[in-house]
Amino acid sequence: MYRQCTGFKNEVLGQLLQEIAPEALWENYLASGDADFAYAMGDLARFRANYYHQVHDFGAVFRIIPSKVLTLEQIQAPPVFQTFGMLPAGLVLVTGPTGSGKSTTLAAIIDSVNERYAKKIVTIEEPVEFVHRRRQSVIIHREVGLDTVSFMSGLQGALKSDVNIVLVGEMRDRETIELALTAAEMGILVFGTLHTNSAAKTIDRVVDSFPAQKKYQVRSQLSNSLKAVVAQQLLRSADGTRRYAAYEILLFTPALPAIIRAGETNKLTSFMQTGRQLGMISMDDSLAALVGAGKVTPEAAGMKAIDKNRFRAE
C-alpha cells in the first residue's frame, strides 16, 4: 500500500516508484532521500534505479543494464584482461568515473572465469547489475541494503565461506579497503572498483584512505597484493555512432612493489611505458592510439587526457 508523504507534490509519481521498490529500501529512501537498486522486468530488461528527493518532490533515474553479460571479446577488451581471472590470489582494481563501463568490464572478467573454471565467486554490489548464470563456477550475488548491510559486512561474510573470488562493487571506505587487502593476502582473488582515472591516483587513493601512522603498513600490504590496475574511460566515436574505451593498464612485475612502498607513484607512467610488451599502457598512449586509428577525435581525447597539450592542434 502506498505510504502518503506529506510535503511531496507528485503523489502519482511516488506511487509508481514505490510499486517497484523493495519495501525496506522504500522506507529508507523516504528517510534518507536516496536509494539505488536493480529492477528486472522478467527476462525482458533490467534497470539500475536511482531514487532521490528534489525540491519537495520525488525523482528517479533509470539506466538500462544489458540482460546478457558481454564477453571480453565482445567489449573488445585488451587480451591481458583474460589473465586476470587466472590469478590465484591478489587485488585487481578497475577504476574510472561513473558510467565508464567498470561494471561491464568486471562482469566480462567474471564471465570468463565462469566459462573456464570451477570456482566459488561472491559478488557484493549496490545494486547487483549483471546476474551470472551458473556454468563452471558457483556464483553468489549479494546486494547491499537487501542481502547485506554494507560492503564491509558482505566481504566479512564472504571470507568465512571458503570463497575463491570476491567482487566488491565499490571500495568506498577505509574499512572495506582494509578488509579487501587482508582478503588478498589470505589467498583470495579480489576485484574492486574506485572512482579514479589513473593507476597513480588509484594507489594514492587507497593509501590516503588511512591515517598517517598506518600509511607505511598499507603501502606494504598493497605492494604485496596488487596485481593490476585498470583505469578506463569511454569516448564518443569520431562519427558519433558509438563509444570506445580507453584503458590505462598497470600490471604487477617484481619492480612494482618497491615503487609502491616508496610512494613514488610519479614513476608509474614511465614504468608502464617500459612494460608495454607485457600489456601495460598509459591512459594518454591509449587515447593517442584511438586518435591514430581515427576512432575518436583529438578534441575528445584531449578532454580525457592527463597531458592535454599532447592532443592540442598545432
C-alpha positions in Angstrom: 0.0 0.0 0.0 1.3 3.5 -0.9 2.5 5.4 2.1 1.5 9.1 1.7 4.3 11.5 2.2 3.5 15.0 3.4 5.3 17.7 1.6 5.7 15.9 -1.7 4.0 17.3 -4.7 3.7 14.5 -7.1 2.0 11.6 -5.3 1.2 9.8 -8.5 5.0 9.5 -9.2 5.5 8.4 -5.6 3.0 5.6 -6.1 4.8 4.4 -9.3 8.2 4.5 -7.7 7.1 2.6 -4.6 5.4 -0.1 -6.7 8.7 -1.4 -8.0 10.9 -0.7 -4.9 11.6 -3.3 -2.2 9.7 -2.3 0.9 12.7 -1.9 3.3 14.5 0.1 0.6 11.5 2.4 0.1 11.3 3.2 3.8 15.0 4.0 3.8 14.6 6.2 0.7 11.8 8.2 2.4 14.1 8.8 5.4 17.4 9.4 3.6 16.4 10.8 0.2 18.5 8.4 -1.8 18.3 4.8 -3.0 19.9 2.5 -5.5 18.6 -0.9 -6.6 18.2 -3.0 -9.7 14.7 -3.7 -11.2 14.0 -6.5 -13.6 11.1 -7.0 -15.9 11.4 -10.7 -16.0 13.8 -11.7 -18.8 12.8 -8.7 -20.9 15.0 -6.0 -19.3 16.9 -4.9 -16.2 17.4 -1.4 -14.9 19.6 0.3 -12.4 17.3 2.6 -10.5 18.5 5.7 -8.6 15.8 7.4 -6.5 16.3 10.9 -5.0 14.4 13.8 -3.4 14.3 17.1 -5.2 12.6 20.4 -4.0 9.9 18.6 -2.0 9.2 16.0 -4.7 10.2 12.6 -5.9 12.9 12.0 -8.6 14.4 9.0 -10.3 16.8 7.9 -13.0 16.8 4.5 -14.7 19.7 3.1 -16.6 19.4 0.1 -18.8 21.5 -2.9 -17.8 22.1 -5.4 -20.6 20.2 -8.6 -19.9 23.1 -10.6 -21.3 26.6 -10.4 -19.9 29.0 -9.4 -22.7 32.2 -11.3 -23.1 35.7 -9.8 -23.1 35.8 -10.4 -26.9 32.5 -8.6 -27.4 33.6 -5.5 -25.4 37.0 -5.6 -27.3 39.0 -5.7 -24.1 42.8 -5.9 -24.3 44.0 -9.6 -24.3 45.7 -9.2 -21.0 42.2 -9.0 -19.3 41.8 -12.7 -19.9 44.7 -13.4 -17.5 43.1 -11.6 -14.5 40.6 -14.4 -13.8 43.5 -16.9 -13.8 45.3 -15.2 -10.9 45.3 -17.5 -7.8 45.0 -14.5 -5.4 45.6 -10.8 -5.1 43.9 -7.5 -5.8 42.7 -6.2 -9.2 41.2 -2.7 -9.3 39.1 -1.4 -12.1 38.6 2.3 -11.9 37.1 5.2 -13.7 34.3 7.8 -13.4 30.6 6.9 -13.1 29.3 5.5 -16.4 32.8 4.5 -17.7 31.9 0.8 -18.0 33.6 -0.6 -14.9 30.7 -3.0 -14.1 30.6 -4.2 -17.8 34.4 -4.9 -17.7 34.2 -6.8 -14.3 31.1 -8.8 -15.5 33.0 -9.9 -18.6 36.0 -11.0 -16.5 33.8 -12.9 -14.1 32.1 -14.5 -17.1 35.4 -15.6 -18.5 36.1 -17.4 -15.1 32.6 -18.9 -15.1 33.2 -20.3 -18.5 36.5 -22.0 -17.7 37.0 -22.7 -14.1 35.1 -24.3 -11.1 35.4 -21.5 -8.6 33.2 -20.1 -5.8 32.6 -16.5 -6.6 30.8 -13.9 -4.4 29.8 -10.5 -5.8 28.8 -7.7 -3.4 27.2 -4.8 -5.2 24.8 -1.8 -4.7 22.8 -2.8 -6.7 23.5 -6.1 -8.3 23.7 -5.2 -12.0 24.7 -8.3 -14.0 23.3 -11.6 -13.0 25.5 -14.6 -14.0 24.1 -18.0 -14.8 25.9 -20.9 -13.3 28.2 -22.7 -15.7 31.5 -24.0 -14.3 31.5 -21.8 -11.2 29.2 -21.2 -8.3 28.3 -17.5 -8.2 26.5 -15.9 -5.3 25.1 -12.4 -5.8 24.6 -10.2 -2.7 23.0 -6.8 -2.8 24.0 -4.1 -0.3 20.9 -2.9 1.5 18.9 -6.1 0.8 21.2 -9.1 1.3 23.9 -7.5 3.5 24.1 -4.3 5.5 27.3 -2.9 3.8 30.2 -3.8 1.5 32.3 -4.5 4.6 29.8 -6.8 6.2 29.3 -8.6 2.9 33.0 -9.0 2.5 33.3 -10.3 6.0 30.7 -12.9 5.3 32.4 -14.0 2.1 35.7 -14.5 3.9 34.0 -17.1 6.1 32.6 -19.1 3.2 35.6 -20.7 1.5 35.4 -18.4 -1.4 37.9 -18.2 -4.3 37.0 -14.9 -5.9 35.2 -11.8 -4.4 33.9 -8.8 -6.4 33.5 -5.7 -4.3 31.3 -3.3 -6.3 32.7 -0.2 -4.6 35.6 0.2 -2.2 34.2 3.4 -0.7 35.6 3.4 2.9 38.7 2.6 4.8 37.3 -0.5 6.5 36.3 -2.1 3.2 39.7 -1.3 1.6 41.5 -2.7 4.6 39.4 -5.9 4.6 40.0 -6.3 0.8 43.7 -6.1 1.3 43.6 -8.7 4.0 41.5 -11.0 1.9 44.0 -10.7 -1.0 46.8 -11.6 1.5 44.8 -14.6 2.6 44.9 -16.1 -0.8 41.6 -14.8 -2.3 41.3 -13.0 -5.6 39.6 -9.7 -5.0 38.2 -7.4 -7.7 37.2 -3.9 -6.7 36.3 -0.5 -8.1 37.3 3.1 -7.3 36.4 6.4 -8.8 39.9 7.3 -10.0 41.1 8.0 -13.5 44.7 6.7 -13.4 46.8 4.0 -11.8 48.8 6.5 -9.8 45.7 8.2 -8.4 44.3 4.8 -7.6 47.2 3.8 -5.5 47.3 7.2 -3.8 43.6 7.0 -3.0 44.0 3.6 -1.3 46.9 4.8 0.8 45.4 8.2 1.6 42.3 6.5 2.9 44.3 5.6 6.0 45.8 7.8 8.8 49.4 8.8 8.6 50.5 6.2 11.2 49.2 3.4 9.0 50.3 4.5 5.6 53.6 2.5 5.6 51.8 -0.6 6.6 49.2 -0.1 3.8 51.8 0.5 1.2 53.5 -2.7 2.3 50.2 -4.7 2.1 49.3 -3.1 -1.3 52.8 -3.8 -2.7 52.4 -7.5 -1.9 48.8 -7.9 -3.1 48.2 -5.6 -6.0 48.2 -7.5 -9.3 46.7 -5.0 -11.7 45.0 -1.6 -12.0 42.8 -0.8 -15.0 41.6 2.8 -15.3 39.1 3.2 -18.1 37.1 6.0 -19.8 34.5 6.0 -22.6 34.7 8.4 -25.5 32.2 9.2 -28.2 33.4 7.9 -31.6 34.5 10.4 -34.3 31.4 9.7 -36.3 29.1 9.9 -33.3 27.7 6.3 -33.7 29.2 4.5 -30.7 31.7 4.8 -27.9 35.2 3.5 -27.5 37.0 2.6 -24.3 40.5 3.9 -23.4 42.4 1.9 -20.9 45.3 2.6 -18.6 46.8 -0.8 -17.6 49.3 -1.3 -14.7 50.4 -4.9 -14.1 52.5 -6.5 -11.4 56.2 -7.1 -12.0 58.9 -7.6 -9.5 59.8 -3.9 -9.7 56.3 -2.6 -8.8 56.4 -3.3 -5.0 59.4 -1.0 -4.5 57.6 1.8 -6.2 54.5 1.4 -4.1 56.4 1.1 -0.8 58.4 4.2 -1.6 55.3 6.2 -2.5 56.8 7.1 -5.9 53.7 6.8 -7.9 55.0 9.6 -10.2 57.2 6.9 -11.7 54.3 4.8 -12.9 53.9 6.4 -16.3 57.4 5.5 -17.4 57.0 2.1 -15.7 54.0 1.4 -17.8 55.8 2.6 -21.0 58.7 0.2 -20.4 56.2 -2.6 -19.7 54.2 -2.3 -23.0 55.3 -5.7 -24.2 53.6 -7.2 -21.1 50.3 -5.4 -21.9 50.8 -2.2 -19.9 49.8 1.2 -21.4 49.3 4.7 -20.0 46.0 6.5 -20.5 47.5 9.1 -22.8 49.1 6.4 -25.0 45.7 4.6 -25.2 44.0 7.8 -26.2 46.7 8.5 -28.8 46.1 5.0 -30.3 42.4 5.7 -30.6 43.1 9.1 -32.3 45.7 7.5 -34.6 43.2 4.8 -35.7 40.6 7.6 -36.5 38.2 6.2 -33.9 38.0 9.4 -31.8 38.8 13.0 -32.4 41.9 14.7 -30.8 39.4 17.1 -29.1 37.6 14.2 -27.4 40.9 12.6 -26.4 42.2 15.9 -25.0 39.1 16.1 -22.7 40.1 12.8 -21.1 43.9 13.1 -21.3 46.3 13.6 -18.4 48.7 15.7 -20.6 46.1 17.7 -22.6 48.8 19.6 -24.5 49.6 16.3 -26.3 46.2 16.5 -28.1 46.0 20.2 -29.0 46.2 21.1 -32.6 49.5 22.7 -33.7 
